[in-house]
Amino acid sequence: MNRKAWIVFVAVQLFGELGPWGGLHMKSALGPALWVTGIVIMMPGRLLALFLTESKPLWNSGLTPIQTTALFVVIEVSGNLLTWLLCARLFRYLRRRRLGGAVSPSTSS
């Protein structure tokens, strides 16, 4: 991925992590919108993190709430990174295929 894609990924992850927290503390109509948007943005990694951190082995592991939250964030961002990279590869493949298909007929004439 290029530098722009990494910057966008980091910005989305920061918004996804801080949006729900900030949304809960806002009394205006913007608060719930930030909360929902942050939850939706982080959904692929959040589902994976919820599954792993709320499962039986980790539930009684003796981790403190701060350690559990840190582990949750690491798993969440890692899952989102995997999703982001797979989507980037898919878009690159589809773009090359579309451009390759559009260029081929005109060059064969």
Phi, psi and omega per residue, in radians:
M1 nan 2.623 3.139
N2 -1.472 3.079 -3.059
R3 -1.108 -0.681 3.128
K4 -1.072 -0.740 -3.128
A5 -1.117 -0.677 3.106
W6 -1.171 -0.681 3.119
I7 -1.124 -0.737 3.110
V8 -1.128 -0.735 3.126
F9 -1.042 -0.831 -3.132
V10 -1.112 -0.724 3.128
A11 -1.108 -0.746 3.132
V12 -1.133 -0.723 -3.138
Q13 -1.155 -0.713 3.097
L14 -1.109 -0.781 3.104
F15 -1.109 -0.707 3.139
G16 -1.133 -0.555 3.115
E17 -1.450 -0.716 -3.060
L18 -1.544 -0.440 -3.129
G19 -1.029 -0.893 3.121
P20 -1.101 -0.679 3.118
W21 -1.122 -0.819 3.120
G22 -1.178 -0.629 3.133
G23 -1.107 -0.611 3.119
L24 -1.209 -0.435 -3.078
H25 -1.670 -0.045 -3.132
M26 -1.675 2.426 3.134
K27 -1.659 -0.120 -3.126
S28 -1.493 3.116 3.120
A29 -1.209 -0.322 3.122
L30 -1.203 -0.500 -3.103
G31 -0.986 -0.984 3.116
P32 -1.074 -0.585 3.115
A33 -1.138 -0.743 3.083
L34 -1.102 -0.729 -3.110
W35 -1.085 -0.889 -3.104
V36 -1.134 -0.753 -3.135
T37 -1.083 -0.762 3.114
G38 -1.098 -0.705 3.122
I39 -1.134 -0.785 -3.104
V40 -1.157 -0.727 -3.133
I41 -1.055 -0.672 -3.063
M42 -1.592 0.159 -2.953
M43 -0.970 -0.832 -3.087
P44 -1.024 -0.852 3.141
G45 -1.254 -0.575 -3.127
R46 -1.139 -0.718 3.111
L47 -1.102 -0.763 3.103
L48 -1.096 -0.791 -3.128
A49 -1.127 -0.713 3.093
L50 -1.082 -0.761 3.136
F51 -1.071 -0.768 -3.079
L52 -1.348 -0.687 -3.086
T53 -1.426 -0.421 3.134
E54 -1.683 0.091 -3.141
S55 -1.350 2.876 -3.062
K56 -0.985 -0.792 -3.101
P57 -1.073 -0.664 -3.112
L58 -1.517 -0.303 -3.069
W59 -1.124 -0.723 -3.128
N60 -1.939 0.630 -3.065
S61 -1.517 -0.137 3.137
G62 1.523 0.191 3.088
L63 -1.282 2.471 3.057
T64 -1.299 2.844 3.107
P65 -1.009 -0.632 3.118
I66 -1.182 -0.717 3.099
Q67 -1.139 -0.696 3.108
T68 -1.119 -0.722 3.105
T69 -1.124 -0.748 3.113
A70 -1.085 -0.761 3.100
L71 -1.104 -0.707 3.108
F72 -1.036 -0.815 -3.113
V73 -1.139 -0.720 3.134
V74 -1.092 -0.798 3.134
I75 -1.144 -0.730 -3.115
E76 -1.086 -0.854 -3.124
V77 -1.195 -0.630 3.094
S78 -1.117 -0.751 3.091
G79 -1.105 -0.704 3.103
N80 -1.189 -0.617 3.092
L81 -1.104 -0.773 3.106
L82 -1.065 -0.785 3.106
T83 -1.086 -0.754 -3.130
W84 -1.077 -0.791 -3.128
L85 -1.160 -0.691 3.103
L86 -1.138 -0.728 3.097
C87 -1.146 -0.712 3.113
A88 -1.079 -0.724 3.122
R89 -1.158 -0.710 3.114
L90 -1.111 -0.799 3.129
F91 -1.107 -0.697 3.111
R92 -1.112 -0.746 3.117
Y93 -1.090 -0.819 -3.129
L94 -1.142 -0.674 3.125
R95 -1.151 -0.758 3.119
R96 -1.140 -0.666 3.140
R97 -1.166 -0.740 3.131
R98 -1.170 -0.783 3.124
L99 -1.175 -0.665 3.110
G100 -1.130 -0.677 3.116
G101 -1.225 -0.583 -3.128
A102 -1.331 -0.559 -3.102
V103 -1.411 -0.611 -3.040
S104 -1.043 -0.842 -3.122
P105 -1.105 -0.638 -3.106
S106 -1.276 -0.510 3.131
T107 -1.415 -0.400 -3.113
S108 -1.453 -0.166 -3.119
S109 -1.281 nan nan
